[in-house]
Amino acid sequence: MVARVIQLSEVRARKFGAHLSTPSLEMDQAAMLPGAPDLAERFHFWTGASGRRYVHTVYSLIECPALASGNYVLVRRQANGERTALAIGSAIQDAASLNLAEIRRRGAELGANEVHVHLLAGTNKASKLVEYDLRCGQMDTVTSGGSSARH
């Protein structure tokens, strides 16, 4: 079995026509992989108030999987690709299906068409810190009030 590391930033730069001064062989090979452009679209980075960037896997509201834990951003993506964060929260229910139901309900209420999921926090405490950092970093667009399961 062979594994290959794909630098998403390089794939994205190539996709949008940015020219790198010294393209690497790895980048050329990665760009030729079937589905590489789609792979770059499956991830999005959100920046918290701290300046930290958090990688999120992108799902449509319908295809979002059940979450036992993790953070999410409910997003409205425009036809031109512009994304607006509508709500940020954490999966806090014991049952993954309840978290999914809450995410879909809240997303439908807000008009979200994407769910961005961050699963790298590790612990509940770290997840709450990520949620708070992201909310503060996106304060101008994110709804406020209510429990963390709703934002």
Salt bridges, closest charged atoms under 4 A:
ASP28 OD1 - ARG14 NH2 2.78
GLU41 OE2 - ARG12 NH2 3.75
GLU41 OE2 - LYS15 NZ 3.40
GLU41 OE1 - ARG77 NH2 2.97
GLU63 OE2 - ARG42 NH1 2.90
GLU102 OE2 - ARG105 NH2 2.66
GLU102 OE2 - ARG150 NE 3.60
GLU109 OE2 - ARG105 NH1 2.35
GLU109 OE1 - ARG106 NH1 3.26
GLU114 OE2 - ARG77 NH1 3.34
GLU114 OE1 - ARG83 NE 3.03
GLU114 OE1 - HIS116 NE2 2.71
GLU131 OE1 - LYS128 NZ 3.09
GLU131 OE2 - ARG135 NH2 2.66
